[in-house]
Amino acid sequence: MMEHRGLVIGLTGQTGAGKSTVAALLRERGLTVIDADQIARAVMQSGSEVLAGLASAFGADILFSDGSLNRPLLAQRAFSAPEQTARLNAITHPAIIQKMRAETACAFREGVRAVVLDAPQLFESGENQICDFIIAVTAPEPLRIERIMKRDQISEESARLRANAQKSETYYKERADILVRDYPPFDLPEELEPVWERIRQFDAKKNPESCF
């Protein structure tokens, strides 16, 4: 397990559940959020070893003529079957994990008291093991599909393909410490109260004068 001086919070959930909305609220409260999706884009830049590995596994035509990644085509192939998704994860996870841990360590060296690991593949990557507690965001499937279509500007079929490539809602419920429901009639700020309480408890142990 990675040593750390501050609090490490895992944030995960199915695509379209509202994880990014929750991450934004955590940022507003002063928490440092490390976004696995942003890191994934960085490690898959033109010329990277990860991109070369993806091209070898999924076909050279997933690269445009300028060497950049054709993300829709990669998604189509990588999410077509569980074994293909596993292949994608095997290629990308090591580089993403290395970068996330480096950024976490850097944040704590700079005096940050709490870091949020915003990672849709938190459990699959094993990064749940370095978290003090884990938040899972949930929403009904029809709403998630609608959100994915709007966010990524893709068809319903493509959205369902991405959604079906992930673990079930039960999987997250059984493994998370805090369940956050980002859909009506639930109030998101109220749903996050257990998170703030956990942080207050941590701060009270580290600094009795804290007033988070």
C-alpha positions as CSV (number, residue, x, y, z in Angstrom):
1,M,0.0,0.0,0.0
2,M,1.2,3.5,-0.8
3,E,2.2,5.5,2.2
4,H,0.5,8.9,2.5
5,R,0.2,11.6,5.1
6,G,-3.3,12.8,4.2
7,L,-6.7,11.4,3.5
8,V,-7.2,9.5,0.2
9,I,-10.8,9.3,-0.9
10,G,-11.9,7.0,-3.8
11,L,-14.6,8.3,-6.1
12,T,-16.1,5.9,-8.6
13,G,-19.3,4.7,-10.3
14,Q,-20.8,3.7,-13.6
15,T,-20.4,6.0,-16.5
16,G,-23.2,8.6,-16.6
17,A,-24.0,8.2,-12.9
18,G,-22.9,11.7,-12.1
19,K,-19.4,11.2,-10.8
20,S,-18.1,14.4,-12.5
21,T,-20.8,16.4,-10.8
22,V,-19.8,15.0,-7.4
23,A,-16.1,15.7,-8.2
24,A,-16.9,19.3,-8.9
25,L,-18.7,19.7,-5.5
26,L,-15.7,18.2,-3.8
27,R,-13.4,20.6,-5.5
28,E,-15.7,23.5,-4.4
29,R,-15.1,22.4,-0.8
30,G,-11.3,22.7,-1.3
31,L,-10.4,19.0,-2.0
32,T,-7.8,18.1,-4.6
33,V,-9.3,15.9,-7.2
34,I,-7.0,13.7,-9.4
35,D,-9.0,12.7,-12.5
36,A,-8.1,9.3,-14.0
37,D,-9.8,10.2,-17.3
38,Q,-7.7,13.2,-17.7
39,I,-4.6,11.2,-16.9
40,A,-5.7,8.6,-19.4
41,R,-5.8,11.2,-22.1
42,A,-2.4,12.4,-21.2
43,V,-0.8,8.9,-21.3
44,M,-2.4,8.2,-24.7
45,Q,-0.9,11.2,-26.5
46,S,0.7,10.7,-29.9
47,G,4.0,8.9,-29.7
48,S,3.4,7.4,-26.2
49,E,4.1,3.7,-25.4
50,V,0.5,3.3,-24.3
51,L,-0.8,4.4,-27.7
52,A,1.6,2.1,-29.5
53,G,0.3,-0.8,-27.3
54,L,-3.3,0.1,-28.1
55,A,-2.5,0.2,-31.8
56,S,-0.9,-3.2,-31.7
57,A,-3.8,-4.7,-29.8
58,F,-6.7,-3.0,-31.5
59,G,-5.4,-2.2,-35.0
60,A,-3.2,0.5,-36.4
61,D,-6.3,2.2,-37.9
62,I,-7.3,3.4,-34.4
63,L,-4.8,6.1,-35.1
64,F,-5.4,9.1,-37.4
65,S,-2.9,10.0,-40.0
66,D,-1.3,12.5,-37.6
67,G,-0.7,9.7,-35.0
68,S,-3.5,10.8,-32.6
69,L,-6.1,8.4,-31.2
70,N,-9.5,7.8,-32.9
71,R,-11.3,7.5,-29.6
72,P,-14.7,6.5,-31.0
73,L,-13.2,3.7,-33.0
74,L,-11.1,2.5,-30.0
75,A,-14.2,2.6,-27.8
76,Q,-16.2,0.6,-30.3
77,R,-13.6,-2.2,-30.3
78,A,-12.6,-2.1,-26.7
79,F,-16.1,-2.2,-25.3
80,S,-17.4,-4.8,-27.8
81,A,-16.7,-7.8,-25.4
82,P,-15.4,-8.3,-21.9
83,E,-12.1,-9.7,-23.0
84,Q,-11.5,-6.7,-25.2
85,T,-12.2,-4.3,-22.3
86,A,-9.8,-6.4,-20.2
87,R,-7.2,-6.0,-22.9
88,L,-7.7,-2.2,-22.9
89,N,-7.3,-2.0,-19.1
90,A,-4.2,-4.2,-19.1
91,I,-2.5,-1.7,-21.5
92,T,-3.6,1.5,-19.9
93,H,-3.9,0.9,-16.2
94,P,-0.2,0.6,-15.3
95,A,0.6,4.0,-16.8
96,I,-2.5,5.7,-15.3
97,I,-1.8,4.2,-11.8
98,Q,1.8,5.4,-11.9
99,K,0.8,8.9,-12.8
100,M,-2.1,9.0,-10.2
101,R,0.2,7.9,-7.4
102,A,2.9,10.4,-8.4
103,E,0.3,13.2,-8.4
104,T,-1.1,12.0,-5.0
105,A,2.4,12.0,-3.4
106,C,3.1,15.4,-4.9
107,A,-0.1,16.8,-3.4
108,F,0.7,15.6,0.0
109,R,4.2,16.9,-0.2
110,E,2.7,20.3,-0.9
111,G,0.6,20.1,2.2
112,V,-2.8,19.0,0.8
113,R,-4.8,17.3,3.5
114,A,-7.2,15.3,1.3
115,V,-7.0,13.9,-2.2
116,V,-9.9,12.4,-4.2
117,L,-9.0,9.7,-6.7
118,D,-11.7,10.2,-9.4
119,A,-11.5,6.8,-11.2
120,P,-14.2,4.9,-12.9
121,Q,-12.0,1.8,-12.8
122,L,-11.0,2.3,-9.1
123,F,-11.6,-1.3,-8.0
124,E,-10.5,-3.0,-11.3
125,S,-7.2,-1.1,-11.1
126,G,-6.6,-2.0,-7.5
127,E,-6.4,1.7,-6.4
128,N,-9.2,1.1,-3.9
129,Q,-6.5,-0.5,-1.7
130,I,-4.9,2.9,-1.0
131,C,-8.2,4.7,-0.2
132,D,-9.3,5.5,3.3
133,F,-12.9,5.3,2.2
134,I,-14.7,5.1,-1.1
135,I,-17.7,7.0,-2.6
136,A,-19.8,5.3,-5.3
137,V,-22.2,7.4,-7.4
138,T,-25.3,5.8,-8.8
139,A,-28.2,6.6,-11.1
140,P,-30.8,4.6,-13.0
141,E,-29.7,3.1,-16.3
142,P,-32.1,5.1,-18.5
143,L,-30.8,8.3,-17.0
144,R,-27.2,7.2,-17.4
145,I,-27.7,6.3,-21.0
146,E,-29.3,9.7,-21.6
147,R,-26.4,11.5,-19.9
148,I,-23.8,9.5,-21.9
149,M,-25.5,10.3,-25.2
150,K,-25.5,14.0,-24.4
151,R,-22.0,14.1,-23.0
152,D,-20.3,12.2,-25.7
153,Q,-22.6,13.1,-28.6
154,I,-23.1,9.4,-29.5
155,S,-26.0,7.2,-30.4
156,E,-28.0,5.2,-27.9
157,E,-26.5,2.0,-29.2
158,S,-23.0,3.3,-28.5
159,A,-24.0,4.6,-25.1
160,R,-25.4,1.2,-24.1
161,L,-22.2,-0.5,-25.3
162,R,-20.1,1.7,-23.0
163,A,-22.5,1.3,-20.1
164,N,-22.7,-2.5,-20.5
165,A,-18.9,-2.8,-20.5
166,Q,-18.9,-1.7,-16.8
167,K,-19.7,-3.5,-13.6
168,S,-23.2,-3.6,-12.3
169,E,-24.6,-1.1,-9.8
170,T,-24.7,-3.9,-7.2
171,Y,-20.9,-4.3,-7.6
172,Y,-20.3,-0.7,-6.5
173,K,-22.9,-0.8,-3.7
174,E,-21.2,-3.9,-2.2
175,R,-17.8,-2.3,-2.2
176,A,-18.3,1.4,-1.5
177,D,-18.3,2.9,2.0
178,I,-20.7,5.8,0.9
179,L,-23.4,5.6,-1.7
180,V,-24.3,8.9,-3.4
181,R,-27.5,9.0,-5.5
182,D,-27.4,11.7,-8.2
183,Y,-30.9,11.7,-9.5
184,P,-34.4,12.9,-8.4
185,P,-35.8,13.0,-5.8
186,F,-32.5,12.8,-3.9
187,D,-30.7,16.1,-3.1
188,L,-27.0,15.8,-4.0
189,P,-25.7,18.2,-1.2
190,E,-27.6,16.1,1.3
191,E,-26.3,12.9,-0.2
192,L,-22.7,14.2,0.4
193,E,-23.2,14.9,4.1
194,P,-21.7,11.5,5.1
195,V,-18.6,12.5,3.1
196,W,-18.1,15.7,4.9
197,E,-18.6,13.9,8.2
198,R,-15.9,11.4,7.4
199,I,-13.5,14.2,6.5
200,R,-14.4,16.1,9.7
201,Q,-13.6,12.9,11.7
202,F,-10.3,12.6,10.0
203,D,-9.4,16.2,10.5
204,A,-10.4,16.0,14.2
205,K,-7.8,13.2,14.7
206,K,-5.1,15.0,12.7
207,N,-5.9,18.5,13.9
208,P,-8.3,19.0,16.8
209,E,-8.8,22.7,15.9
210,S,-9.9,22.0,12.4
211,C,-13.3,23.4,11.4
212,F,-13.9,21.7,8.0
